[in-house]
């Protein structure tokens, strides 16, 4: 969303307030737009080698359903606001794992084949899963009883980018959910607690939400400018931008940045491309387009914007060094 302000007619720039990308706690590459969410976890008994290849002695069906619920919840959250194009796949053909730990990474050739088959750039895989429920405790205060127990969920998550053969995340995350019930007696307080199965599913859902909160980018309002005048293609891009159709605006402006026969329009379109890239976190591409605009047509507004982008990139790098932001790739 953005708010249009007054036009600066002398330089054909439009002032605009936009919500620009701010990095989450765990950063994925900004060009990652499609992901398959799946699991290789199976709560089975038997020798580890047999389990890997799908030969089980017994299987805990409830725990299996709980692990799959994590996948479904996480996928639904990642789709919100079109942040990712997400596919969910249950029971894919891959080596299995039956513990709440990170096993050896899957082979790259198989992952690459799967990503091409599913038309995705990355694979988010629940590689291990475990949960435990605490005993119920009852406390009395001011004549009221409170029954309480907690469920702790551990998720071993690894995110692969097969095309570049790199791992974007590989950690075990633990989330604890508390459940309480109150009453005038111990029995009444106990009755207010959720059923165990319901609590387990709720805890798994909250754990998925917890991981999503770590990878969800933020937004902050910032004042920016962009060019509105030029040929008809430039204006079509501007119209799409005003309507919030940034992908369509990017397609128009990117074509002009490289193919227009007018160097001034190339410079303007490159400047606009810098803004489009900044909006969704492609800051290195943004500053690249801004510098391209400056080379083609030197302008003080472009210099000012390059300084803004330089500072944003520097601030993020400092946060990574201070471990405030985690980038594992």
N, C-alpha and C positions, 0 to 999 in steps of 0.2 A: 504494500500500500504506500502511496505517496501523495503529497499535497502540492499542487502547482502554485507558484508564486509569480511575481512580476517578471516580464520579459526584459532582458537586456538587449535592446534592439541593435545597439552599436556593434556588438560582436556576435549577434545572432545566437546568444546563449539563453537557455531557459533555466531559471532557478527551480530547484525541486528539493523536497524533503523526502528522503527514501529510508527504508529500513535496511541497513547493510549487515552483512554476515559478521558474527563474532564467533570465534572457535569454541567448541565444546571442551570438556575435560579430556576426552580421548578423540584425537583428530584422525579422520580418514583423509586420504588424498581428495582434494576438491573436485577432481574430474571423475570420481567414482559416482555413478548415477544409478547403476543397476546392481542388484544383489539377490542371490538366492539364499534363503534361510532354510536350514535343514539340520538334521541331527544324525550323528553316528553312534549315539548312546543306545545301549540295550541292557536292561537290568537282568542279565542272565547269569546262571551258574554254569560251571564247566571250565575246562582248561582255557587259558587265555587265547591260545592259538585257535582252538575250536570256535570260541566266541567270535573272534575276528572274522571268521569265514562263515558265520551263521549257523553253527552247530551248537545248540543249547541243550542243557539238561532240564533246567526250569527257567521260567521267566516271570518276573513280578509285573503283572499286567497293569496294576494301578500306577506303579512308579513309571512305567513306560508311558502311560497316558499323561501323567504329570509332566514328564519331560517334553512330550509333544505339545502340551498346552503352552509351555514356555515359548516354543517356536511360533505357535500361532499368535500369541499375544505380542511378541516382539515384532513380528512381521506387520501386524495391524498398526502398531505404533509408528513404524518406520515409513509407512505409506502416507501418514498424515502430512498435509500441506505439500504433497508431491515432492518430498525431500528425496525419496528413492523410488525407483521402479523395482518392486519387490515380487519375487516368486517364492512360494512355499512348496517344498517337496518333502513328503514323508517316505521313509524307507528307501532312500536312494541306494544304488549299488556302490557300496564302499566298505572298507574294513570297519568292523565294529569295535566298540570299547565299552567296558562295563563298570567303570569306576568314576569317582568325582575328581579325577586328575587329568592332566594333559598328556596324552600319549604321544608317540613320535608323530611328526607331521605326515600327512598323506602325500603320496607321490605326485609330483607336479604333472606328469603326463596324463594321469587319470583326471586330475582337477581341471586341466586345460581342456580336455575332451568334454567334460561335463559342462564347463562354462560356455563352450561353443554350442553345445547341444541346447542349452537353456537360454542362450543369447544374453548372458549376464557378464559383467566385468569382475564381480567378486563373489565369494562364497562365505557366508557366515555360518559356521558349523558349531553346534553344541557337541563338543567332543567328550564331555564327561558331566555327570550330574549326581548330586546326592542331597539328601535332606534328613533332618532329624527334628523330633518334637520333644520339647522339655516336659518334665512332670508338671502337673497342675499344682499351683501354690494358692493358698487362701489367706488373705490378710483381713484383719478387722480394724476399722477406723471410724470413730464417731458413730458407733452403733450400726455400721453398714459393713457387709462382707464383700470382698472383691476376689473373685477367682481369676487366675491368669495362667496362660501358658504361651510359649513361643515356638515358632517353627523357623529353623535356619535352613536356607537353601544355598547350595554351592553349585556354581555353573562354570565349567571349564570351556571357555570360548576361544575359538581361533578363527580369524578372518583372513582368507587367502585372496590374493590378486594373481591368478595363474598366468596371465599374459606377461607380467613383469617378474614372475617368480619371486614374489615377496609376500611376507606375512604382515598384515596391517595391525593385528592385535592377537595376542596369545597370553591369556591370563586366567586365573581362577578367581571368580568374583563370589563373594558371600554376602547374602542379605538376610536379615532377621525380621520377621513380622511377629507382632505381639497381639494376642487376643484376650479380651477381658470380659467379664460378666459380673454384674453387681446385683445384690439382693439383701433382703433383711435377714436371711439365714444362709448358712453354707450351701444347703441344698438348692435354694433359690438362685444363688450366685452361680452355682455349677450349671443350672439349667439355662442360664443366659449365655453360656459359652457356645460357640458354633460347633456343629458336628465335626469330628476329626477330618473326614474326607473333604468337606467343604472348606475347612481351614487350610488343608494342604493345597488345594487348588488355588485358593485365595493367595497364599504365600508365594506360590510359583508365579502367579500373575504379577504380584508386587515385585518379585525378583526381576522379571522381564522388564517391568516398568523402570526398575532401578538401573538396569544396564542401559536402557534407551536414554535415560536422563544423562548418562555419561557421554553419549555420542550425539546428542541432539544439539545442533548449533543454536546460538542465540541471535538476537537482532537488536540493533540500536538505531535510533533515528539520527540521521546526519544530513546536513545541507550539501547538495551537490549541484552541478550544472551539466547541461548537455546541449548539443547543437540541434536546432529544429529546422533550419533552412537548408536547401540544397535541391537536388532534383526530385522527381516523383518517388523514386525508390527510397530516398532519405526520408521523405514525408510519410511514406507507408510505415517505415520503421518507427518514426516518432509517434504515429497513431497507435501502433501496436504497443509501444512502451507505455503510453498514457492509459491504455486499457489493461495494463498488467500482463500482457502477453509477451513476456520477455524473450522466450524462445524465438518467436516470430520476428521480434525487433532485432535480435542478434543475427538471424539469418540475413536480413536485409542489410544491416550495417556491415557485417563481415564481408559480404559480397562487394559492397562499395569500397571498403577499405583496401581491397586488393585489385579490383577490376575497373573502378571508375577511371575514365580518361582525364578527369579533372583532378589535379593534385590537391586542390583545396578541399574538394569533397572527400578524397581519400583521407586527408588529415582529420576532417571533422568526424568521419565515420570511425576512424581509429580511436579518436577521443571518446566517442560514444560507446565503442566496444570496451574501453577501459572501465567505464561505469558498469556496463552489463556484467563484466567479469567480477568486479568488486562486490556486486550485490550478493552473489552466491559463494564468495570465498576464494575465487581464483585470483588471488592477489598478485602472484608472479606474472600471470597472463595479463592482468590489468595494467601493471606497470610497464610491461612490454609494449602493449598497445599505446599507452600514453607517450612513451619514448618514441615510438614510431611516428605518432602524430607530430611530435616536436621536431623530429628530423625532417619531415616533409614540409611543415609550415611552422616555424618558430613562433611561439605565442606565450605571453606571460601567464595566461590562465592555465595553460598546459603545464608550465613549470611549477605553478602553485599546486596543481593536482598531483604531479609527480612527487613533490615533497610530502603531501598528505599520505600517499600510498607508501612511500619509503618509511615514514614514521610508523604506519600501521604494521608493516612487515617487521620492522625492528622491534616493536613492542611485543609482537607474537613470539618472535625468536627469543626474546628475553624471558617471557613466560615459560617457554619450553625449557630453557636452561635452568630456571628456578623450579622446575617440576610442577608448576601450576597447570600446565597443559602437557599431556602425554602424547608424543608422536613416536611410534615404534617402527616406522618405515623410513 
